[in-house]
Amino acid sequence: MTPPDSHLDEAAVRLGVVVEAPQHSGLLGVLDYLSATPLPPGTLVRVPLGRRVVTGVVWTAQVLGDPADAAAPALATGSLKAVIEVLDGLPVLPPTWRQLVAFAAAYYQRGLGEMALMVLPPELRQLDAVQLQRRLKRLDKALATPAAVSPADAPADVPPAPGAATLPELSPQQALALRALAAGGARPFLLWGSTGSGKTEVYLRQAQGALDAGQQVLMMVPEINLTPQLEARVAERFAGRRIVSLHSGLTPAQRLRNWVMALQGHADLVLGTRLSVFTPLPRLGLIVVDEEHDPSYKQQDGARYSARDLAVYRAHLEKVPVILGSATPSLESWHNALPVAEGGSGRYLRLDMPERIGGGDMPRVRLLDQNHVLKATMGQEPPPLSRPLLDAIAQRVERGEQSLVLLNRRGYAPVLHCSDCGWKSGCPHCSAWRVFHKADRTLRCHHCGFSERVPRACPDCGNQDIQPVGRGTERLEEQLAAALPGARVGRIDADVTKHKGALEAQLASVHAGEVDVLVGTQMVAKGHDFRRITLVAAVNPDAALFASDFRAAERQFALLLQAAGRAGRDADVAGHSEMWVQTWHATHPLYQALQRYDFAAFATRQLQERQMAGLPPYASLAMLRAEGKTQEAAQGFLEAAATAVQDLVAQTPEAAGLMLYPAVPTPVQRVANVERAQLMIECGQRAVLQRFLSEAQAVWLAQAQQHRRSGLIRWAVDVDPLAI
């Protein structure tokens, strides 16, 4: 440890250290510090930054006076501060980790230090050297006493019991996929398999091969609620291996411990959500990205990175295979897996698994035209489920089978309404309605969290007859219980699973057969293996058909097909399993493709439309986003930013087609009293867009400083945006 003011001799080392700094600070690169001794790049250190002492990562090291150090003459030794202390005891962060971070920072237009420190465990950034040593000693003690380590966090390092895990027999298509993986080498694979086709078994077999070769495996899932289920299956299969999880549901101490185990090489297999793509693994041999199409892999604030895309890049860096698995791949991945002769890029090798394990059929898709229901109700609010669908569910209840009713809207009703004066339950802080939750009699904004008790009468006119408009899962559960007397109706959404262990308890009751009809949002439509469900119904899926977001149809098709896959997963009941879709647009091409389970035809049509419109994957997009105290402040910055880079736009090749669209408010333009606006940037060539964004950063940073006085709060660049 070297005190900041101590004298450093001629052999002192100048270190380039990255520290966490906000984008508006302008500290986007490395900062120079002095060290009495050489420190290898990747070392964690504590350094002074203004009046604070912060954690940083050594990025470069150069002995002062070295002729190869061109920058040394320009630096006065006395002007540089010294490193406070080294966080030793940890291995240095690998070179490939630093390459991944540097690529992510450059591609997603963030500061190098911001990206590097953001992906480290939060608790690690707060510890000094003494505190870290205490944590490492506790971890060493836990590793030395396997009985004290829980199986989910780190299974004991003991050999598996004989016959502990009997491997299931492979289907022909699973065997074919594994042979292709074995012969394909270190490249990206798109495993396109229908729901229930056994993709997870392929992951596990491929992981077994990597583990047997002494390598580590990174297995990623899109959401936390899928992690415990996969944890249990992986722990059962790989008894005797150390398995750790990394996701936001862990305590800071658990997260740090698991991350350290991965870095030290003690963890054989890491299960995690999107941030786990940055986990340093010294002997990585395989990356798996399950449900690769899921938008949860894209960070929506701060550094807006795509974990799926970074997983592909990391596999390229590490020279290991990466498997992207999905029943409904993203159109970008589908395009990358199409041969060049068919209009694709040919970058990925596609592995097809169209059949379910056991030969079971996918549920029959039935479309219910709601136009007939509307005529029957003579203008009144139609019932939640049509009579034929209610009868079908009742038959399942009588046979002891289960049904799943999908409505992707939580709460009791989206809005309360006064029929006398027209008042609606708007949020005073957002340009959105507050949702009525009947269970606790509150009006709750799902954007800013503002909540109030339901008023006894209309706040504007005093009318006591204020009514719910629309339907959420809470109301649907109540209506189904009334329409199906004797049926046990349950619900799974974010409201009933917010407490720790609640989701697991709800899922256990479904698996135990204690629920006849399950009402849920999209969180139950993917990844869960419900063996007794034979009917799935989508109640109100039409909203996405005519949305302004060009990805809406892709997401809706994926959601509905994933939901359909929850039915008939047991081959004994697959023959009479059904997917019912209540729609006002039964002839829409999306539903017609869903009826045939023809994702390839749906993807082909969508890609043709995108190519004609010049949209991804045939073009690259970026979004310049701004938040301000007023809408004028947010849009004013965006307009000034666009004007300031016109020279850069003019310098781009005409063939690249770089275009900046006018600034507009976001779909929900005010959240928590902050106004939001966006400006879309389109370019036909990804490299040209990246070069433009890199050169524009300094210009926009200067513009932002000028607009602070006029009400600009923050701004950011979103590369490859998913929310348009």
ChimeraX attribute file (.defattr): number of C-alpha atoms within 10 A of each C-alpha:
attribute: neighborCount
match mode: 1-to-1
recipient: residues
	/A:1	14
	/A:2	16
	/A:3	14
	/A:4	18
	/A:5	10
	/A:6	10
	/A:7	12
	/A:8	18
	/A:9	10
	/A:10	11
	/A:11	14
	/A:12	19
	/A:13	22
	/A:14	29
	/A:15	26
	/A:16	20
	/A:17	27
	/A:18	28
	/A:19	29
	/A:20	21
	/A:21	19
	/A:22	14
	/A:23	20
	/A:24	16
	/A:25	10
	/A:26	13
	/A:27	17
	/A:28	21
	/A:29	18
	/A:30	19
	/A:31	19
	/A:32	20
	/A:33	22
	/A:34	28
	/A:35	26
	/A:36	20
	/A:37	14
	/A:38	15
	/A:39	20
	/A:40	14
	/A:41	19
	/A:42	19
	/A:43	20
	/A:44	27
	/A:45	23
	/A:46	24
	/A:47	24
	/A:48	17
	/A:49	14
	/A:50	7
	/A:51	6
	/A:52	8
	/A:53	14
	/A:54	18
	/A:55	25
	/A:56	27
	/A:57	27
	/A:58	23
	/A:59	23
	/A:60	18
	/A:61	20
	/A:62	18
	/A:63	20
	/A:64	21
	/A:65	16
	/A:66	13
	/A:67	10
	/A:68	10
	/A:69	13
	/A:70	9
	/A:71	12
	/A:72	16
	/A:73	12
	/A:74	7
	/A:75	12
	/A:76	8
	/A:77	17
	/A:78	11
	/A:79	10
	/A:80	16
	/A:81	19
	/A:82	28
	/A:83	24
	/A:84	21
	/A:85	18
	/A:86	20
	/A:87	24
	/A:88	14
	/A:89	12
	/A:90	14
	/A:91	15
	/A:92	19
	/A:93	21
	/A:94	15
	/A:95	15
	/A:96	15
	/A:97	21
	/A:98	19
	/A:99	13
	/A:100	20
	/A:101	22
	/A:102	17
	/A:103	17
	/A:104	24
	/A:105	22
	/A:106	15
	/A:107	17
	/A:108	22
	/A:109	23
	/A:110	25
	/A:111	26
	/A:112	26
	/A:113	26
	/A:114	22
	/A:115	26
	/A:116	22
	/A:117	20
	/A:118	18
	/A:119	14
	/A:120	18
	/A:121	21
	/A:122	14
	/A:123	15
	/A:124	22
	/A:125	17
	/A:126	13
	/A:127	16
	/A:128	18
	/A:129	16
	/A:130	10
	/A:131	12
	/A:132	18
	/A:133	16
	/A:134	11
	/A:135	17
	/A:136	16
	/A:137	12
	/A:138	13
	/A:139	17
	/A:140	12
	/A:141	12
	/A:142	14
	/A:143	18
	/A:144	13
	/A:145	12
	/A:146	15
	/A:147	12
	/A:148	13
	/A:149	16
	/A:150	12
	/A:151	20
	/A:152	15
	/A:153	21
	/A:154	26
	/A:155	22
	/A:156	21
	/A:157	16
	/A:158	11
	/A:159	10
	/A:160	15
	/A:161	9
	/A:162	7
	/A:163	7
	/A:164	11
	/A:165	13
	/A:166	9
	/A:167	10
	/A:168	7
	/A:169	9
	/A:170	15
	/A:171	17
	/A:172	12
	/A:173	19
	/A:174	23
	/A:175	13
	/A:176	15
	/A:177	20
	/A:178	18
	/A:179	11
	/A:180	15
	/A:181	22
	/A:182	13
	/A:183	9
	/A:184	13
	/A:185	13
	/A:186	17
	/A:187	17
	/A:188	26
	/A:189	26
	/A:190	22
	/A:191	28
	/A:192	21
	/A:193	22
	/A:194	23
	/A:195	27
	/A:196	27
	/A:197	25
	/A:198	19
	/A:199	22
	/A:200	16
	/A:201	16
	/A:202	20
	/A:203	21
	/A:204	17
	/A:205	16
	/A:206	20
	/A:207	25
	/A:208	17
	/A:209	15
	/A:210	19
	/A:211	19
	/A:212	9
	/A:213	10
	/A:214	13
	/A:215	19
	/A:216	25
	/A:217	25
	/A:218	23
	/A:219	24
	/A:220	28
	/A:221	24
	/A:222	23
	/A:223	19
	/A:224	16
	/A:225	17
	/A:226	17
	/A:227	20
	/A:228	14
	/A:229	14
	/A:230	17
	/A:231	20
	/A:232	12
	/A:233	13
	/A:234	19
	/A:235	21
	/A:236	16
	/A:237	18
	/A:238	21
	/A:239	19
	/A:240	18
	/A:241	23
	/A:242	24
	/A:243	27
	/A:244	27
	/A:245	27
	/A:246	27
	/A:247	18
	/A:248	14
	/A:249	13
	/A:250	13
	/A:251	11
	/A:252	13
	/A:253	14
	/A:254	18
	/A:255	23
	/A:256	19
	/A:257	23
	/A:258	24
	/A:259	24
	/A:260	23
	/A:261	24
	/A:262	27
	/A:263	20
	/A:264	17
	/A:265	19
	/A:266	19
	/A:267	23
	/A:268	25
	/A:269	28
	/A:270	27
	/A:271	22
	/A:272	25
	/A:273	23
	/A:274	25
	/A:275	21
	/A:276	22
	/A:277	27
	/A:278	19
	/A:279	21
	/A:280	23
	/A:281	27
	/A:282	19
	/A:283	17
	/A:284	23
	/A:285	23
	/A:286	25
	/A:287	26
	/A:288	28
	/A:289	29
	/A:290	22
	/A:291	26
	/A:292	26
	/A:293	24
	/A:294	20
	/A:295	18
	/A:296	18
	/A:297	24
	/A:298	21
	/A:299	17
	/A:300	15
	/A:301	9
	/A:302	15
	/A:303	22
	/A:304	21
	/A:305	26
	/A:306	23
	/A:307	26
	/A:308	27
	/A:309	16
	/A:310	19
	/A:311	25
	/A:312	23
	/A:313	17
	/A:314	24
	/A:315	22
	/A:316	15
	/A:317	14
	/A:318	17
	/A:319	15
	/A:320	17
	/A:321	24
	/A:322	28
	/A:323	28
	/A:324	26
	/A:325	24
	/A:326	22
	/A:327	25
	/A:328	25
	/A:329	25
	/A:330	20
	/A:331	19
	/A:332	15
	/A:333	22
	/A:334	23
	/A:335	24
	/A:336	22
	/A:337	22
	/A:338	17
	/A:339	15
	/A:340	12
	/A:341	8
	/A:342	9
	/A:343	11
	/A:344	19
	/A:345	17
	/A:346	16
	/A:347	16
	/A:348	23
	/A:349	19
	/A:350	23
	/A:351	21
	/A:352	17
	/A:353	23
	/A:354	15
	/A:355	20
	/A:356	24
	/A:357	22
	/A:358	15
	/A:359	13
	/A:360	19
	/A:361	19
	/A:362	27
	/A:363	25
	/A:364	21
	/A:365	22
	/A:366	17
	/A:367	21
	/A:368	20
	/A:369	16
	/A:370	19
	/A:371	13
	/A:372	11
	/A:373	19
	/A:374	15
	/A:375	11
	/A:376	11
	/A:377	11
	/A:378	9
	/A:379	9
	/A:380	9
	/A:381	11
	/A:382	14
	/A:383	14
	/A:384	18
	/A:385	22
	/A:386	16
	/A:387	12
	/A:388	10
	/A:389	18
	/A:390	15
	/A:391	13
	/A:392	14
	/A:393	25
	/A:394	22
	/A:395	13
	/A:396	19
	/A:397	19
	/A:398	11
	/A:399	9
	/A:400	13
	/A:401	20
	/A:402	29
	/A:403	27
	/A:404	29
	/A:405	27
	/A:406	26
	/A:407	20
	/A:408	19
	/A:409	19
	/A:410	24
	/A:411	25
	/A:412	25
	/A:413	23
	/A:414	22
	/A:415	23
	/A:416	24
	/A:417	17
	/A:418	22
	/A:419	13
	/A:420	14
	/A:421	12
	/A:422	12
	/A:423	15
	/A:424	20
	/A:425	24
	/A:426	18
	/A:427	23
	/A:428	15
	/A:429	16
	/A:430	21
	/A:431	17
	/A:432	21
	/A:433	19
	/A:434	28
	/A:435	26
	/A:436	30
	/A:437	22
	/A:438	15
	/A:439	11
	/A:440	9
	/A:441	13
	/A:442	17
	/A:443	28
	/A:444	24
	/A:445	24
	/A:446	16
	/A:447	17
	/A:448	16
	/A:449	14
	/A:450	15
	/A:451	15
	/A:452	13
	/A:453	12
	/A:454	18
	/A:455	14
	/A:456	11
	/A:457	13
	/A:458	22
	/A:459	13
	/A:460	12
	/A:461	12
	/A:462	14
	/A:463	14
	/A:464	13
	/A:465	12
	/A:466	21
	/A:467	13
	/A:468	18
	/A:469	17
	/A:470	13
	/A:471	20
	/A:472	22
	/A:473	24
	/A:474	25
	/A:475	21
	/A:476	25
	/A:477	21
	/A:478	13
	/A:479	16
	/A:480	22
	/A:481	16
	/A:482	12
	/A:483	16
	/A:484	16
	/A:485	10
	/A:486	11
	/A:487	17
	/A:488	16
	/A:489	22
	/A:490	21
	/A:491	23
	/A:492	21
	/A:493	21
	/A:494	15
	/A:495	14
	/A:496	13
	/A:497	16
	/A:498	10
	/A:499	9
	/A:500	9
	/A:501	9
	/A:502	13
	/A:503	16
	/A:504	14
	/A:505	12
	/A:506	18
	/A:507	16
	/A:508	13
	/A:509	12
	/A:510	21
	/A:511	16
	/A:512	11
	/A:513	16
	/A:514	14
	/A:515	23
	/A:516	24
	/A:517	28
	/A:518	21
	/A:519	24
	/A:520	25
	/A:521	19
	/A:522	17
	/A:523	18
	/A:524	24
	/A:525	22
	/A:526	20
	/A:527	23
	/A:528	17
	/A:529	19
	/A:530	21
	/A:531	20
	/A:532	22
	/A:533	29
	/A:534	27
	/A:535	28
	/A:536	30
	/A:537	25
	/A:538	22
	/A:539	19
	/A:540	19
	/A:541	19
	/A:542	19
	/A:543	11
	/A:544	17
	/A:545	19
	/A:546	10
	/A:547	11
	/A:548	10
	/A:549	12
	/A:550	19
	/A:551	18
	/A:552	18
	/A:553	19
	/A:554	20
	/A:555	17
	/A:556	17
	/A:557	23
	/A:558	23
	/A:559	22
	/A:560	22
	/A:561	24
	/A:562	23
	/A:563	26
	/A:564	31
	/A:565	29
	/A:566	30
	/A:567	30
	/A:568	30
	/A:569	27
	/A:570	23
	/A:571	17
	/A:572	12
	/A:573	18
	/A:574	23
	/A:575	15
	/A:576	14
	/A:577	25
	/A:578	23
	/A:579	28
	/A:580	20
	/A:581	27
	/A:582	23
	/A:583	20
	/A:584	18
	/A:585	17
	/A:586	18
	/A:587	11
	/A:588	12
	/A:589	14
	/A:590	21
	/A:591	22
	/A:592	15
	/A:593	16
	/A:594	23
	/A:595	17
	/A:596	12
	/A:597	20
	/A:598	12
	/A:599	19
	/A:600	13
	/A:601	15
	/A:602	19
	/A:603	20
	/A:604	14
	/A:605	14
	/A:606	17
	/A:607	22
	/A:608	12
	/A:609	13
	/A:610	18
	/A:611	14
	/A:612	9
	/A:613	11
	/A:614	15
	/A:615	17
	/A:616	20
	/A:617	20
	/A:618	20
	/A:619	20
	/A:620	22
	/A:621	24
	/A:622	22
	/A:623	21
	/A:624	22
	/A:625	23
	/A:626	28
	/A:627	26
	/A:628	25
	/A:629	17
	/A:630	19
	/A:631	20
	/A:632	17
	/A:633	23
	/A:634	29
	/A:635	25
	/A:636	20
	/A:637	27
	/A:638	26
	/A:639	17
	/A:640	14
	/A:641	21
	/A:642	21
	/A:643	12
	/A:644	16
	/A:645	18
	/A:646	12
	/A:647	9
	/A:648	13
	/A:649	19
	/A:650	10
	/A:651	9
	/A:652	15
	/A:653	11
	/A:654	9
	/A:655	9
	/A:656	16
	/A:657	16
	/A:658	21
	/A:659	14
	/A:660	19
	/A:661	13
	/A:662	13
	/A:663	20
	/A:664	18
	/A:665	19
	/A:666	16
	/A:667	14
	/A:668	13
	/A:669	18
	/A:670	25
	/A:671	19
	/A:672	15
	/A:673	15
	/A:674	18
	/A:675	25
	/A:676	28
	/A:677	27
	/A:678	27
	/A:679	23
	/A:680	19
	/A:681	21
	/A:682	21
	/A:683	24
	/A:684	20
	/A:685	17
	/A:686	16
	/A:687	13
	/A:688	17
	/A:689	24
	/A:690	19
	/A:691	13
	/A:692	18
	/A:693	24
	/A:694	16
	/A:695	12
	/A:696	18
	/A:697	18
	/A:698	12
	/A:699	15
	/A:700	23
	/A:701	18
	/A:702	14
	/A:703	16
	/A:704	22
	/A:705	13
	/A:706	12
	/A:707	19
	/A:708	14
	/A:709	10
	/A:710	17
	/A:711	17
	/A:712	26
	/A:713	19
	/A:714	17
	/A:715	22
	/A:716	23
	/A:717	23
	/A:718	26
	/A:719	22
	/A:720	20
	/A:721	19
	/A:722	20
	/A:723	15
	/A:724	16
